[in-house]
Amino acid sequence: MKKNIKWIILGLIIYFSIVTVDYLRAQNDQAPIFAIQSVTYKDGGTKVYLGLGYKVIRYHVIDGRQDTDFGTWFITYNNQK
């Protein structure tokens, strides 16, 4: 039983470390490391990345939004600030 709890705690620590790294990269307007690119929009190059329980959207709209959003899988593409 104790061995299983240790593995669960280790898994949670690794998971939150992965999410934190990608969150900090999104805050610095950089592409995530641990999320997989899923969509590229033809608006100038906006890219959507999916991670384990989170989504990163890097906006690159021509004459528009040039930032990064981080949130759950339920955030949607919105080229207006």
C-alpha positions in Angstrom: 0.0 0.0 0.0 2.8 2.5 0.9 4.6 1.6 -2.3 1.5 2.5 -4.4 1.1 5.8 -2.5 4.7 6.7 -3.3 4.2 6.0 -7.0 1.0 8.1 -7.0 2.7 11.0 -5.3 5.7 10.7 -7.7 3.3 10.8 -10.7 1.5 13.9 -9.4 4.8 15.7 -8.8 5.9 14.9 -12.4 2.6 15.9 -13.8 2.5 19.3 -12.0 6.1 19.9 -13.0 5.2 19.4 -16.7 2.2 21.7 -16.4 4.2 24.3 -14.6 7.0 24.3 -17.2 4.5 24.8 -20.1 2.6 27.4 -18.1 5.8 29.4 -17.5 6.7 29.1 -21.1 3.3 30.4 -22.1 3.7 33.4 -19.8 6.9 34.2 -21.6 5.3 33.8 -25.0 7.2 30.7 -25.9 6.0 27.4 -27.4 5.2 24.6 -24.9 7.6 21.7 -24.5 5.3 18.9 -23.3 2.2 19.7 -25.4 1.6 18.4 -28.9 0.7 20.8 -31.7 -2.8 20.0 -33.0 -4.0 22.8 -35.2 -2.5 25.7 -37.2 -5.0 28.4 -38.3 -4.5 30.2 -41.6 -4.8 33.6 -39.9 -1.1 34.3 -39.9 0.1 31.2 -38.0 -1.9 30.8 -34.8 -1.1 27.4 -33.3 -3.0 25.3 -30.8 -1.2 22.8 -28.5 -2.8 20.1 -26.4 -1.3 18.8 -23.2 -2.5 16.4 -20.5 -5.5 18.4 -19.3 -4.5 21.8 -20.7 -4.4 23.7 -23.9 -2.0 26.4 -25.1 -3.0 28.8 -27.9 -0.2 30.9 -29.5 -1.8 33.7 -31.4 -0.1 35.1 -34.4 -2.9 37.0 -36.2 -1.9 39.3 -39.0 -2.6 42.9 -37.8 -4.1 41.4 -34.6 -3.4 39.4 -31.5 0.2 38.3 -30.8 0.1 36.6 -27.4 -0.3 33.2 -25.8 -3.3 31.7 -23.8 -3.0 28.9 -21.3 -6.0 27.0 -19.9 -8.1 23.9 -19.8 -9.1 21.9 -23.0 -12.3 24.0 -23.0 -10.7 27.4 -23.9 -11.6 28.4 -27.4 -9.9 30.2 -30.2 -10.6 33.9 -30.1 -8.6 36.2 -32.3 -10.0 39.3 -30.5 -8.4 40.4 -27.1 
